[in-house]
Amino acid sequence: MRKSFVAGNWKMATTTAQAKALAGSLLDGITSVEGVDVAVIPPFLAIPAVVDLLRGSTIAVGAQDVYFEKSGAFTGEISCEMLIEAGCGFALVGHSERRHILGETDPLVRKKLDALLAAGMDAILCVGETIEEREAGSTEARLETQVRSGLEGVTLEQARRVTVAYEPVWAIGTGKTATASQAQEAHRFIRGLLAGLFDEETAGKMRIQYGGSVKPENAGELMTQPDIDGALVGGASLKPASFLGIVQAA
Ligand code: 13P
């Protein structure tokens, strides 16, 4: 599969003005890079401005989260329809910060994924173990629970619209990247789970991104691993030169 999808998850770290400036720099820099798909994931309020700025370019725009209900009395939430209207084709679900800081559970993550797929959108399902789970030898058990509860029963057609992002919680925003072999091992395990849930061919076509302190210095080695199909980048995506360095390394 072509190594391709590199996403810039800007988290709650940009105002709309900053997001526009960042998107503008990426647009200028990305024209020289071929053979990769690039997307940015601005905060909700910045989405319309970034979509406007990137219109006609190859850079896609996604959302960091979504709510599963179609509409109604859910103060503060954002629906798939609202995201589509704003120009988003995909959203993350189950990001580690939402699971661990905001208390999202596997069943809630699943409802969000189902809502995206039903709305015709793509989804990035984020999974990953904590340091305690890794040290206790339960990384695979954790990943299996998250992948199964996130994807069991999803149809083959829908599965092709899902990317799984392996983001070990201990590597996110900490500067501690998983080694290329630790990441590859987890990705191979996830690929096996996908083959069991769907079939080998579908599993081979589903992207599995790595996320957690990806930088230009470590992106090259991570991206040469056979089961690492791209990166979900947080901190480094806030610096255009770093982000472009990662894309180039891919
Ligand atoms: P960092 O790249 O800052 O570790 O964040 C990773 C992440 O959470 C991407 O979604």
Residues whose N, C-alpha, C, O or C-beta is under 5 A from the ligand:
A	BS01	13P	N9 A171 I172 G173 T174 G211 G212 S213 V214 L232 V233 G234 G235 A236
